[in-house]
Amino acid sequence: MPARDFFHSVMRIGPVQIGTHRDRNGQTKHAAVCSADGCGWSADYTSQTAAQLAARTHRCNVR
């Protein structure tokens, strides 16, 4: 049975959405995901500050 992700504390910075969740080991992680069509960028961070910095500096290379 796959683990279910429940995101809370969701925020948006430009096209990037940041959500807080617990990983499979029970640790709190912060996922940053670009919602632009065709971009596909996403990353997990251990702190919300790092996820916010990544969201602010993310540039899509979609053409």
All heavy atoms as a GROMACS GRO file, in nm:
protein
  482
    1MET      N    1   0.084  -0.117   0.000
    1MET     CA    2   0.000   0.000   0.000
    1MET      C    3   0.089   0.124   0.000
    1MET      O    4   0.176   0.139   0.086
    1MET     CB    5  -0.090  -0.003   0.124
    1MET     CG    6  -0.175   0.118   0.140
    1MET     SD    7  -0.271   0.106   0.290
    1MET     CE    8  -0.427   0.145   0.225
    2PRO      N    9   0.071   0.215  -0.097
    2PRO     CA   10   0.156   0.334  -0.101
    2PRO      C   11   0.126   0.429   0.014
    2PRO      O   12   0.014   0.436   0.063
    2PRO     CB   13   0.122   0.398  -0.235
    2PRO     CG   14  -0.013   0.346  -0.269
    2PRO     CD   15  -0.024   0.210  -0.207
    3ALA      N   16   0.227   0.500   0.053
    3ALA     CA   17   0.211   0.600   0.159
    3ALA      C   18   0.129   0.717   0.105
    3ALA      O   19   0.146   0.759  -0.009
    3ALA     CB   20   0.346   0.649   0.207
    4ARG      N   21   0.040   0.770   0.188
    4ARG     CA   22  -0.042   0.884   0.146
    4ARG      C   23   0.024   1.012   0.194
    4ARG      O   24   0.065   1.022   0.309
    4ARG     CB   25  -0.182   0.873   0.204
    4ARG     CG   26  -0.257   0.753   0.151
    4ARG     CD   27  -0.396   0.751   0.203
    4ARG     NE   28  -0.396   0.739   0.348
    4ARG     CZ   29  -0.504   0.731   0.422
    4ARG    NH1   30  -0.621   0.734   0.365
    4ARG    NH2   31  -0.496   0.721   0.552
    5ASP      N   32   0.034   1.107   0.105
    5ASP     CA   33   0.088   1.238   0.139
    5ASP      C   34  -0.026   1.334   0.169
    5ASP      O   35  -0.116   1.349   0.088
    5ASP     CB   36   0.173   1.295   0.025
    5ASP     CG   37   0.317   1.254   0.034
    5ASP    OD1   38   0.362   1.222   0.145
    5ASP    OD2   39   0.384   1.254  -0.069
    6PHE      N   40  -0.019   1.395   0.283
    6PHE     CA   41  -0.114   1.499   0.319
    6PHE      C   42  -0.034   1.627   0.334
    6PHE      O   43   0.051   1.638   0.422
    6PHE     CB   44  -0.186   1.466   0.450
    6PHE     CG   45  -0.277   1.348   0.438
    6PHE    CD1   46  -0.242   1.227   0.493
    6PHE    CD2   47  -0.397   1.358   0.372
    6PHE    CE1   48  -0.325   1.118   0.484
    6PHE    CE2   49  -0.482   1.250   0.362
    6PHE     CZ   50  -0.446   1.128   0.418
    7PHE      N   51  -0.060   1.722   0.247
    7PHE     CA   52   0.012   1.849   0.250
    7PHE      C   53  -0.065   1.949   0.334
    7PHE      O   54  -0.186   1.959   0.327
    7PHE     CB   55   0.031   1.903   0.109
    7PHE     CG   56   0.128   1.823   0.028
    7PHE    CD1   57   0.086   1.718  -0.050
    7PHE    CD2   58   0.262   1.854   0.032
    7PHE    CE1   59   0.176   1.644  -0.123
    7PHE    CE2   60   0.353   1.781  -0.040
    7PHE     CZ   61   0.310   1.676  -0.119
    8HIS      N   62   0.006   2.023   0.414
    8HIS     CA   63  -0.052   2.133   0.489
    8HIS      C   64   0.043   2.250   0.479
    8HIS      O   65   0.152   2.239   0.425
    8HIS     CB   66  -0.080   2.094   0.635
    8HIS     CG   67   0.041   2.048   0.710
    8HIS    ND1   68   0.121   2.133   0.781
    8HIS    CD2   69   0.097   1.924   0.724
    8HIS    CE1   70   0.221   2.066   0.836
    8HIS    NE2   71   0.209   1.939   0.802
    9SER      N   72   0.001   2.365   0.526
    9SER     CA   73   0.080   2.488   0.517
    9SER      C   74   0.122   2.514   0.372
    9SER      O   75   0.239   2.540   0.343
    9SER     CB   76   0.204   2.482   0.608
    9SER     OG   77   0.168   2.464   0.741
   10VAL      N   78   0.027   2.505   0.282
   10VAL     CA   79   0.055   2.525   0.140
   10VAL      C   80   0.061   2.675   0.112
   10VAL      O   81  -0.024   2.751   0.157
   10VAL     CB   82  -0.053   2.458   0.053
   10VAL    CG1   83  -0.026   2.484  -0.094
   10VAL    CG2   84  -0.057   2.309   0.081
   11MET      N   85   0.165   2.716   0.040
   11MET     CA   86   0.179   2.856   0.000
   11MET      C   87   0.227   2.861  -0.145
   11MET      O   88   0.276   2.762  -0.199
   11MET     CB   89   0.277   2.930   0.093
   11MET     CG   90   0.418   2.885   0.083
   11MET     SD   91   0.535   2.964   0.196
   11MET     CE   92   0.482   3.128   0.201
   12ARG      N   93   0.211   2.976  -0.207
   12ARG     CA   94   0.248   2.992  -0.346
   12ARG      C   95   0.338   3.114  -0.361
   12ARG      O   96   0.308   3.221  -0.310
   12ARG     CB   97   0.121   3.010  -0.429
   12ARG     CG   98   0.145   3.019  -0.575
   12ARG     CD   99   0.010   3.031  -0.646
   12ARG     NE  100   0.024   3.004  -0.786
   12ARG     CZ  101   0.010   2.887  -0.844
   12ARG    NH1  102  -0.024   2.784  -0.772
   12ARG    NH2  103   0.029   2.871  -0.972
   13ILE      N  104   0.449   3.095  -0.433
   13ILE     CA  105   0.541   3.204  -0.466
   13ILE      C  106   0.560   3.198  -0.617
   13ILE      O  107   0.630   3.110  -0.669
   13ILE     CB  108   0.676   3.189  -0.393
   13ILE    CG1  109   0.656   3.194  -0.242
   13ILE    CG2  110   0.773   3.297  -0.439
   13ILE    CD1  111   0.780   3.169  -0.161
   14GLY      N  112   0.496   3.289  -0.687
   14GLY     CA  113   0.499   3.286  -0.833
   14GLY      C  114   0.433   3.159  -0.881
   14GLY      O  115   0.326   3.122  -0.833
   15PRO      N  116   0.497   3.086  -0.975
   15PRO     CA  117   0.438   2.961  -1.023
   15PRO      C  118   0.470   2.842  -0.932
   15PRO      O  119   0.422   2.732  -0.957
   15PRO     CB  120   0.503   2.943  -1.160
   15PRO     CG  121   0.637   3.006  -1.144
   15PRO     CD  122   0.614   3.125  -1.052
   16VAL      N  123   0.548   2.862  -0.828
   16VAL     CA  124   0.592   2.752  -0.742
   16VAL      C  125   0.502   2.742  -0.618
   16VAL      O  126   0.475   2.841  -0.552
   16VAL     CB  127   0.739   2.772  -0.698
   16VAL    CG1  128   0.785   2.658  -0.609
   16VAL    CG2  129   0.829   2.782  -0.820
   17GLN      N  130   0.458   2.620  -0.591
   17GLN     CA  131   0.380   2.592  -0.471
   17GLN      C  132   0.469   2.518  -0.372
   17GLN      O  133   0.545   2.429  -0.410
   17GLN     CB  134   0.258   2.507  -0.503
   17GLN     CG  135   0.155   2.580  -0.585
   17GLN     CD  136   0.033   2.494  -0.611
   17GLN    OE1  137   0.037   2.373  -0.597
   17GLN    NE2  138  -0.075   2.558  -0.649
   18ILE      N  139   0.456   2.553  -0.244
   18ILE     CA  140   0.532   2.489  -0.137
   18ILE      C  141   0.433   2.427  -0.040
   18ILE      O  142   0.338   2.493   0.003
   18ILE     CB  143   0.621   2.591  -0.062
   18ILE    CG1  144   0.718   2.656  -0.159
   18ILE    CG2  145   0.695   2.523   0.051
   18ILE    CD1  146   0.792   2.773  -0.099
   19GLY      N  147   0.454   2.301  -0.008
   19GLY     CA  148   0.367   2.231   0.086
   19GLY      C  149   0.449   2.151   0.185
   19GLY      O  150   0.554   2.096   0.151
   20THR      N  151   0.402   2.143   0.309
   20THR     CA  152   0.470   2.068   0.414
   20THR      C  153   0.404   1.931   0.427
   20THR      O  154   0.281   1.921   0.425
   20THR     CB  155   0.460   2.144   0.547
   20THR    OG1  156   0.515   2.275   0.528
   20THR    CG2  157   0.538   2.074   0.656
   21HIS      N  158   0.485   1.827   0.439
   21HIS     CA  159   0.434   1.690   0.452
   21HIS      C  160   0.532   1.606   0.533
   21HIS      O  161   0.642   1.650   0.564
   21HIS     CB  162   0.410   1.628   0.314
   21HIS     CG  163   0.537   1.602   0.238
   21HIS    ND1  164   0.596   1.479   0.232
   21HIS    CD2  165   0.617   1.684   0.165
   21HIS    CE1  166   0.706   1.487   0.157
   21HIS    NE2  167   0.720   1.610   0.116
   22ARG      N  168   0.491   1.488   0.568
   22ARG     CA  169   0.580   1.392   0.636
   22ARG      C  170   0.621   1.286   0.535
   22ARG      O  171   0.537   1.234   0.462
   22ARG     CB  172   0.510   1.328   0.754
   22ARG     CG  173   0.481   1.424   0.864
   22ARG     CD  174   0.477   1.352   0.998
   22ARG     NE  175   0.451   1.448   1.104
   22ARG     CZ  176   0.546   1.496   1.183
   22ARG    NH1  177   0.669   1.456   1.168
   22ARG    NH2  178   0.516   1.582   1.278
   23ASP      N  179   0.751   1.252   0.533
   23ASP     CA  180   0.798   1.149   0.441
   23ASP      C  181   0.775   1.010   0.501
   23ASP      O  182   0.712   0.995   0.605
   23ASP     CB  183   0.945   1.172   0.405
   23ASP     CG  184   1.040   1.154   0.521
   23ASP    OD1  185   0.995   1.122   0.633
   23ASP    OD2  186   1.161   1.171   0.500
   24ARG      N  187   0.826   0.908   0.435
   24ARG     CA  188   0.804   0.770   0.479
   24ARG      C  189   0.867   0.739   0.614
   24ARG      O  190   0.826   0.646   0.682
   24ARG     CB  191   0.860   0.674   0.375
   24ARG     CG  192   0.786   0.679   0.246
   24ARG     CD  193   0.840   0.582   0.147
   24ARG     NE  194   0.773   0.601   0.020
   24ARG     CZ  195   0.772   0.512  -0.074
   24ARG    NH1  196   0.835   0.398  -0.058
   24ARG    NH2  197   0.708   0.536  -0.186
   25ASN      N  198   0.968   0.816   0.652
   25ASN     CA  199   1.035   0.796   0.780
   25ASN      C  200   0.974   0.880   0.891
   25ASN      O  201   1.023   0.880   1.003
   25ASN     CB  202   1.184   0.828   0.767
   25ASN     CG  203   1.252   0.739   0.666
   25ASN    OD1  204   1.219   0.622   0.652
   25ASN    ND2  205   1.345   0.795   0.590
   26GLY      N  206   0.869   0.955   0.860
   26GLY     CA  207   0.803   1.037   0.960
   26GLY      C  208   0.866   1.172   0.981
   26GLY      O  209   0.828   1.245   1.072
   27GLN      N  210   0.964   1.207   0.900
   27GLN     CA  211   1.030   1.338   0.911
   27GLN      C  212   0.951   1.442   0.833
   27GLN      O  213   0.895   1.414   0.728
   27GLN     CB  214   1.172   1.331   0.857
   27GLN     CG  215   1.260   1.235   0.933
   27GLN     CD  216   1.397   1.223   0.869
   27GLN    OE1  217   1.416   1.258   0.753
   27GLN    NE2  218   1.492   1.170   0.945
   28THR      N  219   0.949   1.564   0.884
   28THR     CA  220   0.880   1.673   0.816
   28THR      C  221   0.966   1.723   0.700
   28THR      O  222   1.084   1.751   0.716
   28THR     CB  223   0.853   1.788   0.914
   28THR    OG1  224   0.773   1.738   1.021
   28THR    CG2  225   0.781   1.902   0.845
   29LYS      N  226   0.906   1.733   0.583
   29LYS     CA  227   0.973   1.780   0.462
   29LYS      C  228   0.889   1.891   0.400
   29LYS      O  229   0.770   1.901   0.424
   29LYS     CB  230   0.989   1.667   0.360
   29LYS     CG  231   1.074   1.552   0.406
   29LYS     CD  232   1.218   1.590   0.409
   29LYS     CE  233   1.300   1.468   0.449
   29LYS     NZ  234   1.440   1.490   0.434
   30HIS      N  235   0.953   1.972   0.318
   30HIS     CA  236   0.887   2.081   0.249
   30HIS      C  237   0.912   2.062   0.100
   30HIS      O  238   1.026   2.065   0.055
   30HIS     CB  239   0.941   2.215   0.297
   30HIS     CG  240   0.931   2.230   0.446
   30HIS    ND1  241   0.817   2.272   0.508
   30HIS    CD2  242   1.020   2.204   0.543
   30HIS    CE1  243   0.836   2.274   0.639
   30HIS    NE2  244   0.960   2.232   0.662
   31ALA      N  245   0.805   2.039   0.025
   31ALA     CA  246   0.815   2.016  -0.118
   31ALA      C  247   0.787   2.145  -0.193
   31ALA      O  248   0.691   2.216  -0.163
   31ALA     CB  249   0.716   1.909  -0.162
   32ALA      N  250   0.873   2.177  -0.289
   32ALA     CA  251   0.854   2.291  -0.377
   32ALA      C  252   0.831   2.236  -0.518
   32ALA      O  253   0.911   2.157  -0.568
   32ALA     CB  254   0.976   2.382  -0.375
   33VAL      N  255   0.720   2.275  -0.579
   33VAL     CA  256   0.680   2.222  -0.709
   33VAL      C  257   0.639   2.335  -0.800
   33VAL      O  258   0.557   2.419  -0.762
   33VAL     CB  259   0.561   2.123  -0.694
   33VAL    CG1  260   0.518   2.068  -0.827
   33VAL    CG2  261   0.596   2.011  -0.598
   34CYS      N  262   0.694   2.338  -0.922
   34CYS     CA  263   0.655   2.439  -1.019
   34CYS      C  264   0.528   2.393  -1.090
   34CYS      O  265   0.522   2.280  -1.140
   34CYS     CB  266   0.766   2.463  -1.121
   34CYS     SG  267   0.726   2.595  -1.237
   35SER      N  268   0.428   2.479  -1.095
   35SER     CA  269   0.300   2.443  -1.155
   35SER      C  270   0.287   2.491  -1.300
   35SER      O  271   0.179   2.478  -1.358
   35SER     CB  272   0.185   2.499  -1.071
   35SER     OG  273   0.194   2.639  -1.065
   36ALA      N  274   0.393   2.542  -1.359
   36ALA     CA  275   0.389   2.586  -1.498
   36ALA      C  276   0.382   2.465  -1.591
   36ALA      O  277   0.445   2.362  -1.566
   36ALA     CB  278   0.512   2.670  -1.532
   37ASP      N  279   0.303   2.477  -1.697
   37ASP     CA  280   0.288   2.366  -1.792
   37ASP      C  281   0.422   2.333  -1.857
   37ASP      O  282   0.492   2.420  -1.907
   37ASP     CB  283   0.189   2.404  -1.903
   37ASP     CG  284   0.046   2.411  -1.851
   37ASP    OD1  285   0.018   2.347  -1.748
   37ASP    OD2  286  -0.034   2.482  -1.914
   38GLY      N  287   0.459   2.206  -1.851
   38GLY     CA  288   0.581   2.159  -1.915
   38GLY      C  289   0.708   2.179  -1.837
   38GLY      O  290   0.815   2.139  -1.883
   39CYS      N  291   0.705   2.238  -1.721
   39CYS     CA  292   0.828   2.262  -1.646
   39CYS      C  293   0.874   2.134  -1.576
   39CYS      O  294   0.983   2.086  -1.599
   39CYS     CB  295   0.810   2.375  -1.544
   39CYS     SG  296   0.960   2.409  -1.449
   40GLY      N  297   0.792   2.082  -1.486
   40GLY     CA  298   0.825   1.955  -1.420
   40GLY      C  299   0.927   1.964  -1.308
   40GLY      O  300   0.974   1.862  -1.260
   41TRP      N  301   0.963   2.083  -1.264
   41TRP     CA  302   1.063   2.098  -1.157
   41TRP      C  303   0.998   2.075  -1.022
   41TRP      O  304   0.890   2.123  -0.994
   41TRP     CB  305   1.124   2.237  -1.162
   41TRP     CG  306   1.218   2.263  -1.049
   41TRP    CD1  307   1.349   2.225  -1.042
   41TRP    CD2  308   1.190   2.331  -0.927
   41TRP    NE1  309   1.403   2.266  -0.923
   41TRP    CE2  310   1.307   2.331  -0.850
   41TRP    CE3  311   1.077   2.391  -0.875
   41TRP    CZ2  312   1.314   2.389  -0.724
   41TRP    CZ3  313   1.083   2.449  -0.750
   41TRP    CH2  314   1.202   2.448  -0.676
   42SER      N  315   1.065   1.998  -0.937
   42SER     CA  316   1.020   1.980  -0.799
   42SER      C  317   1.140   1.936  -0.715
   42SER      O  318   1.236   1.880  -0.767
   42SER     CB  319   0.910   1.875  -0.790
   42SER     OG  320   0.960   1.748  -0.821
   43ALA      N  321   1.132   1.965  -0.584
   43ALA     CA  322   1.240   1.928  -0.493
   43ALA      C  323   1.187   1.923  -0.351
   43ALA      O  324   1.092   1.993  -0.318
   43ALA     CB  325   1.356   2.026  -0.503
   44ASP      N  326   1.248   1.839  -0.267
   44ASP     CA  327   1.216   1.831  -0.125
   44ASP      C  328   1.326   1.898  -0.044
   44ASP      O  329   1.445   1.883  -0.076
   44ASP     CB  330   1.204   1.686  -0.079
   44ASP     CG  331   1.067   1.627  -0.103
   44ASP    OD1  332   0.973   1.706  -0.125
   44ASP    OD2  333   1.054   1.504  -0.098
   45TYR      N  334   1.288   1.968   0.060
   45TYR     CA  335   1.382   2.039   0.146
   45TYR      C  336   1.350   2.007   0.291
   45TYR      O  337   1.237   1.976   0.326
   45TYR     CB  338   1.374   2.191   0.122
   45TYR     CG  339   1.412   2.229  -0.018
   45TYR    CD1  340   1.317   2.245  -0.116
   45TYR    CD2  341   1.545   2.247  -0.052
   45TYR    CE1  342   1.351   2.278  -0.245
   45TYR    CE2  343   1.581   2.281  -0.181
   45TYR     CZ  344   1.484   2.296  -0.277
   45TYR     OH  345   1.519   2.328  -0.406
   46THR      N  346   1.450   2.019   0.377
   46THR     CA  347   1.431   1.993   0.519
   46THR      C  348   1.382   2.114   0.595
   46THR      O  349   1.331   2.101   0.705
   46THR     CB  350   1.562   1.942   0.584
   46THR    OG1  351   1.665   2.037   0.560
   46THR    CG2  352   1.601   1.807   0.528
   47SER      N  353   1.396   2.234   0.536
   47SER     CA  354   1.347   2.355   0.603
   47SER      C  355   1.259   2.433   0.506
   47SER      O  356   1.279   2.430   0.384
   47SER     CB  357   1.463   2.442   0.651
   47SER     OG  358   1.528   2.503   0.542
   48GLN      N  359   1.162   2.503   0.562
   48GLN     CA  360   1.072   2.583   0.480
   48GLN      C  361   1.146   2.703   0.421
   48GLN      O  362   1.116   2.746   0.310
   48GLN     CB  363   0.953   2.630   0.561
   48GLN     CG  364   0.847   2.695   0.476
   48GLN     CD  365   0.718   2.717   0.550
   48GLN    OE1  366   0.712   2.699   0.670
   48GLN    NE2  367   0.615   2.755   0.480
   49THR      N  368   1.245   2.753   0.491
   49THR     CA  369   1.324   2.865   0.440
   49THR      C  370   1.397   2.828   0.312
   49THR      O  371   1.401   2.906   0.217
   49THR     CB  372   1.425   2.911   0.547
   49THR    OG1  373   1.354   2.939   0.668
   49THR    CG2  374   1.499   3.035   0.502
   50ALA      N  375   1.452   2.707   0.308
   50ALA     CA  376   1.522   2.661   0.188
   50ALA      C  377   1.424   2.644   0.072
   50ALA      O  378   1.456   2.678  -0.042
   50ALA     CB  379   1.593   2.530   0.216
   51ALA      N  380   1.305   2.593   0.099
   51ALA     CA  381   1.205   2.576  -0.005
   51ALA      C  382   1.160   2.712  -0.058
   51ALA      O  383   1.140   2.729  -0.179
   51ALA     CB  384   1.086   2.498   0.049
   52GLN      N  385   1.144   2.811   0.030
   52GLN     CA  386   1.105   2.945  -0.014
   52GLN      C  387   1.214   3.010  -0.098
   52GLN      O  388   1.185   3.076  -0.198
   52GLN     CB  389   1.072   3.032   0.106
   52GLN     CG  390   0.944   2.993   0.176
   52GLN     CD  391   0.920   3.076   0.300
   52GLN    OE1  392   0.995   3.168   0.331
   52GLN    NE2  393   0.814   3.042   0.371
   53LEU      N  394   1.339   2.990  -0.060
   53LEU     CA  395   1.449   3.045  -0.138
   53LEU      C  396   1.454   2.982  -0.277
   53LEU      O  397   1.472   3.051  -0.377
   53LEU     CB  398   1.581   3.024  -0.065
   53LEU     CG  399   1.706   3.072  -0.137
   53LEU    CD1  400   1.702   3.224  -0.156
   53LEU    CD2  401   1.831   3.032  -0.061
   54ALA      N  402   1.435   2.852  -0.283
   54ALA     CA  403   1.434   2.783  -0.412
   54ALA      C  404   1.318   2.832  -0.499
   54ALA      O  405   1.333   2.848  -0.620
   54ALA     CB  406   1.425   2.632  -0.391
   55ALA      N  407   1.202   2.856  -0.437
   55ALA     CA  408   1.086   2.905  -0.512
   55ALA      C  409   1.111   3.044  -0.567
   55ALA      O  410   1.073   3.075  -0.680
   55ALA     CB  411   0.963   2.905  -0.422
   56ARG      N  412   1.177   3.129  -0.488
   56ARG     CA  413   1.203   3.266  -0.533
   56ARG      C  414   1.308   3.272  -0.644
   56ARG      O  415   1.306   3.363  -0.727
   56ARG     CB  416   1.247   3.351  -0.416
   56ARG     CG  417   1.134   3.387  -0.324
   56ARG     CD  418   1.178   3.485  -0.216
   56ARG     NE  419   1.063   3.526  -0.136
   56ARG     CZ  420   1.026   3.467  -0.023
   56ARG    NH1  421   1.094   3.364   0.023
   56ARG    NH2  422   0.920   3.509   0.043
   57THR      N  423   1.401   3.178  -0.646
   57THR     CA  424   1.509   3.182  -0.745
   57THR      C  425   1.483   3.089  -0.863
   57THR      O  426   1.563   3.086  -0.957
   57THR     CB  427   1.643   3.144  -0.680
   57THR    OG1  428   1.634   3.014  -0.623
   57THR    CG2  429   1.680   3.244  -0.573
   58HIS      N  430   1.373   3.013  -0.862
   58HIS     CA  431   1.344   2.919  -0.972
   58HIS      C  432   1.308   2.995  -1.100
   58HIS      O  433   1.232   3.091  -1.098
   58HIS     CB  434   1.228   2.827  -0.933
   58HIS     CG  435   1.179   2.744  -1.049
   58HIS    ND1  436   1.254   2.644  -1.104
   58HIS    CD2  437   1.064   2.750  -1.120
   58HIS    CE1  438   1.188   2.590  -1.204
   58HIS    NE2  439   1.071   2.652  -1.216
   59ARG      N  440   1.366   2.952  -1.208
   59ARG     CA  441   1.335   3.006  -1.340
   59ARG      C  442   1.301   2.890  -1.432
   59ARG      O  443   1.379   2.796  -1.447
   59ARG     CB  444   1.455   3.083  -1.399
   59ARG     CG  445   1.498   3.201  -1.317
   59ARG     CD  446   1.393   3.311  -1.321
   59ARG     NE  447   1.433   3.425  -1.241
   59ARG     CZ  448   1.382   3.456  -1.122
   59ARG    NH1  449   1.289   3.379  -1.070
   59ARG    NH2  450   1.421   3.563  -1.056
   60CYS      N  451   1.184   2.896  -1.493
   60CYS     CA  452   1.140   2.792  -1.586
   60CYS      C  453   1.213   2.806  -1.719
   60CYS      O  454   1.234   2.916  -1.768
   60CYS     CB  455   0.991   2.800  -1.611
   60CYS     SG  456   0.890   2.771  -1.467
   61ASN      N  457   1.250   2.692  -1.777
   61ASN     CA  458   1.313   2.691  -1.909
   61ASN      C  459   1.217   2.640  -2.015
   61ASN      O  460   1.259   2.583  -2.114
   61ASN     CB  461   1.439   2.604  -1.906
   61ASN     CG  462   1.547   2.665  -1.821
   61ASN    OD1  463   1.560   2.786  -1.811
   61ASN    ND2  464   1.625   2.581  -1.756
   62VAL      N  465   1.088   2.659  -1.995
   62VAL     CA  466   0.986   2.610  -2.087
   62VAL      C  467   0.979   2.702  -2.208
   62VAL      O  468   0.982   2.824  -2.196
   62VAL     CB  469   0.848   2.605  -2.015
   62VAL    CG1  470   0.742   2.556  -2.111
   62VAL    CG2  471   0.857   2.517  -1.894
   63ARG      N  472   0.968   2.640  -2.324
   63ARG     CA  473   0.957   2.718  -2.448
   63ARG      C  474   0.830   2.685  -2.520
   63ARG      O  475   0.779   2.586  -2.526
   63ARG     CB  476   1.075   2.690  -2.539
   63ARG     CG  477   1.200   2.740  -2.478
   63ARG     CD  478   1.316   2.719  -2.568
   63ARG     NE  479   1.435   2.768  -2.499
   63ARG     CZ  480   1.555   2.752  -2.542
   63ARG    NH1  481   1.577   2.688  -2.654
   63ARG    NH2  482   1.656   2.799  -2.476
   0.00000   0.00000   0.00000
